[in-house]
Amino acid sequence: MSAHATIVPPRLRSGDTVRVIAPARSRAMIMEHDNTRWIDERFAAMGLTLTFGEHVDEDDQFRSSSIEHRVADLHAAFADPAVAGILTVIGGFNSNELLPYLDFDLIAAHPKVFCGYSDITALQNAILARTGLVTYSGPHWSSWGMRDHFEPTGDWFRAAVTDDAPIAVEPSRAWTDDLWFADQDARTPVANEGWWRLRPGQASGRVVGGNLCTLNLLQGTANMPSLEGALLFLEDDFESNTVAFARNLTSLLQLPDAGGVTGLVVGRFQTATGMTRAALDEIVARQPALAGKPVLAGVDFGHTSPLLTIPVGGTAEVAVSPDDASLTITRH
């Protein structure tokens, strides 16, 4: 949990090569529904060339590959001078298995854009804690296969990793929560009611977070980033619900340095969680560490679409009043 100087990776530019790796689940699982046409078209339009880790298609009983091979692909991606950025295939449940074997000195010595979300939260926050490198909680490689209703996910990604200008986040006009990868035609966007302004105030801080239950796996280890001065960005998926989210948030905010949290930004909950604004309001009210601090919820990140790209280890500012809210994100 020792502090490191912030390392901001070089921006991605047209002509760069991006390596796709599978530190959690295998590409073989994703290719059961082949949506690569739209992935390839979108990266070509950005002028980016995709290459793949040697072991991305290995598929064991956990729909993953061995720890050794996943570590090898991650190290190879950071070490290769021809690679400017790294994308994860998808999330899963076992990225934290890699942590004891990662060469954090290698990662720090070759800073580059590293993007994914969900289970990848374990890697991103460990990298922050151990190196100070800014990584990006944002779309996986597979996310780019969404034919319709993809934007503004791509716009937010490009803004985060190709430009240094601050990003003034606005709520999306609509959102989706569906198995789009299995059926690209059966989709119904939902009009966005806007952000939930749960607690007023203004705050800035270093971004820590991602998937809540995954972040909590790091508690008590050297891979847990400090919460002192942290502006938390937290989300959870359909396997969560009101009581699971409450107990996981409570656990995080009972860490010894949780009093140093400056505020909380919560991603949109999937419909299956049953989370309501009233329930989340009560959950927040029960957290002493959040007393007097701004809390904004219903933001476009998590396991619905569109998906904001958030710099883990970067900085953000949030301002919440009863009538309005603003959220600004920067890389450093």
Buried (B, 14 or more C-beta within 10 A) or exposed (E): BEEBEBBBBEBBEEEBBBBBBBBBBBBBBBBEBEBBEBBEEBBEEBEBBBEBBEBBBBBEEBBBBEBEBBBBBBBBBBEBEEBBBBBBBBBBBBBBBBBEEBEBEEBBEBBBBBBBBBBBBBBBBBBBBBBBBBBBBBBBBBBBBBEEBBEBBBEBBBBBBBEEEBBEBEBBEEBBBBEBBEEBEEBEBEEBEEBBBBBBBBBBBBBBBBBBBBBBBBEEEEBBBBBBBBBBBBBBBBEBBBEBBBEBBBBBBEBEBBEBBBBBBBBBBBEEBEBEEEBBBEBBEEBEBBEEBBBBBBBBBBBBBBBBBBBBBBBBBBBBEEEEBBBBBBBE
